């Protein structure tokens, strides 16, 4: 029993997962965010590098061509810096926006947005040297180190293999006209970044699956945790049982107060008792009390105390007990049998009245 309570072998409940999300404890891979940023950087280089280069070169040509007219006093330099800054911002606004959106998308795709300040709350464990040493030499730190080494080796090998055929072309760029270097650089950069993005896609998927599995294992619960959560959400079964018992007792007391209103009590003879109320003008008799065994005996005792007629009819008593609810009229299929019983009771009452008169 102690092992069952201490070992976390059960899958986490949805409530446990929601609580972890509210605390900011989510499955997150840094490699996924890195891949989104690198992929968007490659897209920016492909789509906007030419326009950005042309815009910036035009601005710089204008500055160099008119450099002798630019004032160098304090106000003049301020205006110059603001002008250059606006041109740079106009040229790079869309690429920067794409990179920012890619960084956000890298987090959203892994989990839904979380607004939690718990991770920002001060904790002594964050500044404790012992806790820091544990994190530094933990399995996660070792896994991150090995992952970094593998990434460097794989990426270095692939990039070297890609650039090796162009090694003479790269060395010749030192003697090439500067205007011809940019297209070659762009072409080689796209080639490199395309390979990096392809490799990092595999790394990102593998790392996310690893991080998710590690996070899911951390969320697992013991049998005791599940029982405690059930008690918190559903209530203590013992308390609920006592409450239900008290409700049944109160309901039974109310039911017994209705027995004196009955016109007849149909019995089985001791196992079942059904008290029916009927007055002239009613469409059908109404069940005001019913029960079995001890409750049936109590109904019979109250009926005898208030001189309510008791009729033994086992088949009818069992049928009524199974089909009629408290404070509800009897079903139509029992009209005939109950009418015969009530008619019999009324004849007894008339006979008794005649004898007294």
C-alpha positions as CSV (number, residue, x, y, z in Angstrom):
1,X,0.0,0.0,0.0
2,X,2.9,2.4,0.8
3,X,4.4,1.7,-2.6
4,X,1.1,2.4,-4.3
5,X,0.8,5.7,-2.5
6,X,4.3,6.9,-3.1
7,X,5.1,5.8,-6.6
8,X,3.7,8.1,-9.3
9,X,2.6,5.5,-11.9
10,X,-0.8,6.8,-12.9
11,X,-1.5,9.1,-15.9
12,X,-2.3,12.7,-14.8
13,X,-5.9,13.8,-14.8
14,X,-7.1,16.7,-16.9
15,X,-7.4,18.8,-13.7
16,X,-3.7,18.1,-12.9
17,X,-2.7,19.1,-16.5
18,X,-4.8,22.3,-16.3
19,X,-3.2,23.2,-12.9
20,X,0.3,22.8,-14.4
21,X,-0.6,25.0,-17.3
22,X,-2.0,27.7,-14.9
23,X,1.3,27.6,-13.1
24,X,3.3,28.1,-16.3
25,X,4.6,24.5,-16.1
26,X,4.4,23.5,-19.8
27,X,6.2,21.2,-22.2
28,X,8.5,23.5,-24.1
29,X,11.5,23.0,-26.4
30,X,13.9,25.8,-27.1
31,X,14.8,24.1,-30.4
32,X,11.3,24.7,-31.7
33,X,11.5,28.4,-31.1
34,X,15.0,28.5,-32.6
35,X,13.8,26.7,-35.7
36,X,10.9,29.2,-36.2
37,X,13.3,32.1,-36.0
38,X,15.8,30.5,-38.4
39,X,13.1,29.6,-40.9
40,X,11.7,33.1,-40.8
41,X,15.2,34.5,-41.1
42,X,15.7,32.4,-44.3
43,X,12.4,33.6,-45.6
44,X,13.4,37.2,-44.9
45,X,16.7,36.7,-46.7
46,X,14.9,35.2,-49.7
47,X,12.1,37.8,-50.0
48,X,13.5,41.0,-48.6
49,X,17.2,41.0,-48.9
50,X,17.2,42.6,-52.4
51,X,14.8,45.4,-51.5
52,X,16.6,46.0,-48.2
53,X,19.9,46.2,-49.9
54,X,18.7,48.5,-52.6
55,X,17.0,50.8,-50.1
56,X,20.0,51.0,-47.8
57,X,22.5,51.4,-50.7
58,X,20.4,54.3,-52.1
59,X,20.5,56.0,-48.7
60,X,24.2,55.5,-48.3
61,X,25.0,56.8,-51.8
62,X,23.0,59.9,-51.1
63,X,24.9,60.5,-47.9
64,X,28.3,60.0,-49.6
65,X,27.4,62.0,-52.6
66,X,26.2,64.9,-50.5
67,X,28.6,64.5,-47.6
68,X,30.2,67.9,-48.1
69,X,26.7,69.6,-47.6
70,X,25.9,67.8,-44.4
71,X,26.3,70.1,-41.3
72,X,28.4,68.7,-38.6
73,X,27.2,70.9,-35.7
74,X,25.1,69.3,-32.9
75,X,21.7,69.9,-34.4
76,X,22.9,68.8,-37.8
77,X,24.2,65.5,-36.6
78,X,21.0,64.9,-34.7
79,X,18.9,65.4,-37.8
80,X,21.3,63.1,-39.7
81,X,21.1,60.3,-37.2
82,X,17.3,60.6,-37.1
83,X,17.1,60.5,-40.9
84,X,19.4,57.4,-41.1
85,X,17.4,55.7,-38.3
86,X,14.1,56.3,-40.1
87,X,15.5,54.9,-43.4
88,X,16.8,51.8,-41.6
89,X,13.5,51.3,-39.7
90,X,11.6,51.6,-43.0
91,X,13.8,49.1,-44.7
92,X,13.8,46.6,-41.8
93,X,10.4,47.0,-40.2
94,X,8.7,44.2,-42.1
95,X,11.6,41.7,-41.6
96,X,11.8,42.5,-37.9
97,X,8.0,42.0,-37.5
98,X,8.2,38.6,-39.3
99,X,11.0,37.6,-36.9
100,X,9.0,38.7,-33.8
101,X,5.9,36.9,-35.0
102,X,8.0,33.7,-35.7
103,X,9.4,33.8,-32.2
104,X,5.9,34.1,-30.7
105,X,4.6,31.3,-33.0
106,X,7.4,29.1,-31.8
107,X,5.9,29.2,-28.3
108,X,2.2,29.2,-29.3
109,X,2.5,26.1,-31.4
110,X,3.8,24.1,-28.4
111,X,1.1,25.1,-25.9
112,X,-1.7,27.6,-25.6
113,X,-1.0,31.1,-24.3
114,X,-0.3,31.1,-20.5
115,X,-0.5,34.2,-18.3
116,X,1.2,33.2,-15.0
117,X,3.2,35.1,-12.5
118,X,4.1,32.1,-10.4
119,X,7.3,31.5,-12.4
120,X,8.4,35.1,-11.7
121,X,7.7,34.9,-7.9
122,X,10.8,35.0,-5.8
123,X,12.0,31.6,-4.5
124,X,15.0,30.7,-2.3
125,X,15.7,27.7,-4.5
126,X,16.5,30.1,-7.4
127,X,19.4,31.7,-5.5
128,X,20.5,28.7,-3.5
129,X,24.0,27.4,-4.4
130,X,23.0,23.9,-3.7
131,X,20.0,24.0,-5.9
132,X,22.1,25.7,-8.6
133,X,24.7,22.9,-8.4
134,X,21.9,20.3,-8.7
135,X,20.6,22.0,-11.8
136,X,24.1,22.4,-13.3
137,X,24.9,18.7,-12.9
138,X,21.4,17.4,-13.5
139,X,20.3,14.9,-16.2
140,X,18.7,17.8,-18.1
141,X,21.9,19.7,-18.1
142,X,23.9,16.7,-19.3
143,X,21.2,16.1,-22.0
144,X,21.4,19.7,-23.1
145,X,25.3,19.5,-23.3
146,X,25.2,16.3,-25.3
147,X,22.5,17.8,-27.6
148,X,24.7,20.9,-28.2
149,X,27.7,18.8,-29.0
150,X,25.8,16.6,-31.5
151,X,24.3,19.7,-33.1
152,X,27.7,21.3,-33.6
153,X,29.1,18.1,-35.0
154,X,26.2,17.4,-37.4
155,X,25.8,21.0,-38.5
156,X,29.5,21.5,-38.9
157,X,29.8,18.3,-41.0
158,X,26.9,19.1,-43.2
159,X,27.9,22.7,-43.8
160,X,31.5,21.7,-44.5
161,X,30.2,19.2,-47.1
162,X,28.0,21.9,-48.7
163,X,30.7,24.6,-48.8
164,X,33.6,22.3,-49.8
165,X,32.8,22.4,-53.6
166,X,32.7,26.2,-53.4
167,X,35.9,26.7,-51.5
168,X,37.8,28.1,-54.5
169,X,34.9,30.4,-55.3
170,X,34.9,31.7,-51.7
171,X,38.7,32.3,-51.8
172,X,38.4,34.2,-55.1
173,X,35.9,36.6,-53.5
174,X,38.9,38.5,-51.9
175,X,39.9,39.6,-55.4
176,X,36.3,40.2,-56.7
177,X,34.6,43.5,-57.2
178,X,32.6,44.4,-54.1
179,X,29.4,44.9,-56.2
180,X,29.6,41.2,-57.3
181,X,30.2,39.9,-53.8
182,X,26.7,40.5,-52.4
183,X,24.8,38.2,-54.9
184,X,27.3,35.4,-54.3
185,X,27.1,35.9,-50.5
186,X,23.3,35.9,-50.7
187,X,23.3,32.7,-52.7
188,X,25.8,30.9,-50.4
189,X,23.9,32.1,-47.3
190,X,20.6,30.8,-48.6
191,X,22.3,27.5,-49.4
192,X,23.7,27.3,-45.8
193,X,20.5,28.4,-44.1
194,X,18.3,26.0,-46.1
195,X,20.5,23.1,-44.9
196,X,20.5,24.4,-41.3
197,X,16.7,24.8,-41.3
198,X,16.2,21.3,-42.7
199,X,18.5,19.8,-40.0
200,X,17.0,21.9,-37.2
201,X,13.5,20.8,-38.2
202,X,14.4,17.2,-37.3
203,X,16.2,18.3,-34.1
204,X,13.2,20.5,-33.1
205,X,10.7,17.6,-33.5
206,X,12.9,15.1,-31.7
207,X,13.6,17.6,-28.8
208,X,9.9,18.6,-28.5
209,X,8.9,14.9,-28.2
210,X,11.6,14.4,-25.6
211,X,10.6,17.5,-23.6
212,X,6.9,16.6,-23.8
213,X,7.6,13.0,-22.6
214,X,9.7,14.3,-19.8
215,X,7.1,16.9,-18.8
216,X,4.3,14.3,-18.9
217,X,6.3,11.9,-16.7
218,X,6.7,14.7,-14.2
219,X,3.0,15.2,-14.1
220,X,2.2,11.6,-13.3
221,X,0.3,11.0,-10.1
222,X,0.2,8.3,-7.4
223,X,-2.9,6.6,-6.3
224,X,-3.0,8.8,-3.2
225,X,-2.8,11.9,-5.4
226,X,-5.8,10.7,-7.4
227,X,-7.8,9.9,-4.3
228,X,-7.1,13.3,-2.8
229,X,-8.0,15.1,-6.1
230,X,-11.3,13.1,-6.2
231,X,-12.1,14.1,-2.6
232,X,-11.5,17.7,-3.4
233,X,-13.5,17.7,-6.6
234,X,-16.3,15.3,-5.7
235,X,-16.3,15.5,-1.9
236,X,-15.3,12.9,0.7
237,X,-17.3,9.7,0.0
238,X,-17.9,9.1,3.7
239,X,-19.3,12.6,4.2
240,X,-21.4,12.3,1.1
241,X,-22.7,9.0,2.3
242,X,-23.7,10.5,5.6
243,X,-25.4,13.4,3.9
244,X,-27.3,11.1,1.6
245,X,-28.4,9.0,4.6
246,X,-29.6,12.1,6.4
247,X,-31.5,13.2,3.3
248,X,-33.2,9.8,3.1
249,X,-34.2,9.9,6.7
250,X,-35.7,13.4,6.3
251,X,-37.5,12.3,3.2
252,X,-38.8,9.2,5.0
253,X,-40.1,11.3,7.9
254,X,-41.9,13.6,5.5
255,X,-43.4,10.6,3.7
256,X,-44.7,9.1,7.0
257,X,-46.6,12.3,7.8
258,X,-48.5,11.8,4.6
259,X,-49.7,8.3,5.4
260,X,-52.8,9.6,7.4
261,X,-54.1,11.2,4.2
262,X,-54.2,7.8,2.5
263,X,-57.5,6.1,1.6
264,X,-56.0,2.6,1.5
265,X,-52.7,0.8,2.1
266,X,-51.9,-2.1,-0.2
267,X,-49.5,-4.6,1.2
268,X,-47.6,-7.8,0.4
269,X,-48.4,-8.5,3.3
270,X,-45.2,-7.4,5.2
271,X,-42.5,-6.9,2.6
272,X,-44.3,-4.1,0.6
273,X,-46.7,-1.3,1.5
274,X,-48.1,1.3,-0.8
275,X,-50.3,4.1,0.7
276,X,-52.7,5.7,-1.9
277,X,-54.7,8.9,-1.5
278,X,-58.0,9.2,-3.2
279,X,-60.9,11.6,-3.0
280,X,-63.9,12.1,-5.1
281,X,-63.1,14.3,-8.1
282,X,-59.5,13.1,-8.4
283,X,-58.5,11.7,-11.8
284,X,-56.4,8.9,-10.3
285,X,-55.2,7.8,-6.9
286,X,-51.8,9.3,-5.8
287,X,-49.0,7.5,-4.0
288,X,-48.2,9.3,-0.8
289,X,-45.9,6.7,0.7
290,X,-44.3,3.4,-0.2
291,X,-41.5,1.2,1.2
292,X,-40.3,-2.3,1.8
293,X,-39.5,-4.3,5.0
294,X,-39.0,-2.0,7.9
295,X,-40.4,1.0,6.1
296,X,-43.4,-1.1,5.0
297,X,-44.0,-2.1,8.6
298,X,-43.9,1.5,9.7
299,X,-46.4,2.5,7.1
300,X,-48.8,-0.3,8.2
301,X,-48.4,0.8,11.9
302,X,-49.3,4.4,11.1
303,X,-52.2,3.2,9.0
304,X,-53.5,1.1,11.8
305,X,-53.1,4.0,14.3
306,X,-55.2,6.2,12.0
307,X,-57.6,3.5,11.1
308,X,-56.6,3.5,7.4
309,X,-57.8,0.3,5.7
310,X,-55.1,-2.2,4.8
311,X,-55.6,-4.6,1.8
312,X,-53.3,-7.5,1.1
313,X,-52.7,-7.8,-2.6
314,X,-49.1,-9.0,-3.2
315,X,-49.0,-8.8,-7.1
316,X,-50.6,-5.3,-7.1
317,X,-48.3,-4.2,-4.2
318,X,-45.1,-5.3,-6.0
319,X,-46.3,-3.8,-9.3
320,X,-47.2,-0.4,-7.8
321,X,-43.9,-0.3,-5.8
322,X,-41.9,-0.8,-9.0
323,X,-43.8,1.7,-11.3
324,X,-45.3,4.5,-9.2
325,X,-43.3,7.4,-7.7
326,X,-44.0,9.4,-4.6
327,X,-46.6,12.2,-5.0
328,X,-47.4,10.9,-8.5
329,X,-50.6,9.3,-9.8
330,X,-50.6,5.6,-10.4
331,X,-50.0,4.5,-14.0
332,X,-53.1,3.9,-16.2
333,X,-52.5,0.1,-16.4
334,X,-53.2,-0.2,-12.7
335,X,-56.5,1.8,-12.7
336,X,-58.8,-1.2,-12.8
337,X,-57.0,-3.2,-10.1
338,X,-56.7,-0.1,-7.8
339,X,-60.4,0.9,-8.5
340,X,-61.5,-2.6,-7.4
341,X,-59.5,-2.2,-4.1
342,X,-60.8,1.3,-3.4
343,X,-64.4,0.2,-4.3
344,X,-64.0,-2.7,-1.8
345,X,-62.8,-0.2,0.9
346,X,-65.7,2.2,0.2
347,X,-68.2,-0.7,0.5
348,X,-66.6,-1.7,3.8
349,X,-66.9,1.9,5.0
350,X,-70.6,2.1,4.0
351,X,-71.3,-1.2,5.7
352,X,-69.5,0.0,8.9
353,X,-71.5,3.2,8.8
354,X,-74.8,1.3,8.4
355,X,-74.0,-0.9,11.3
356,X,-73.2,2.1,13.5
357,X,-76.5,3.8,12.5
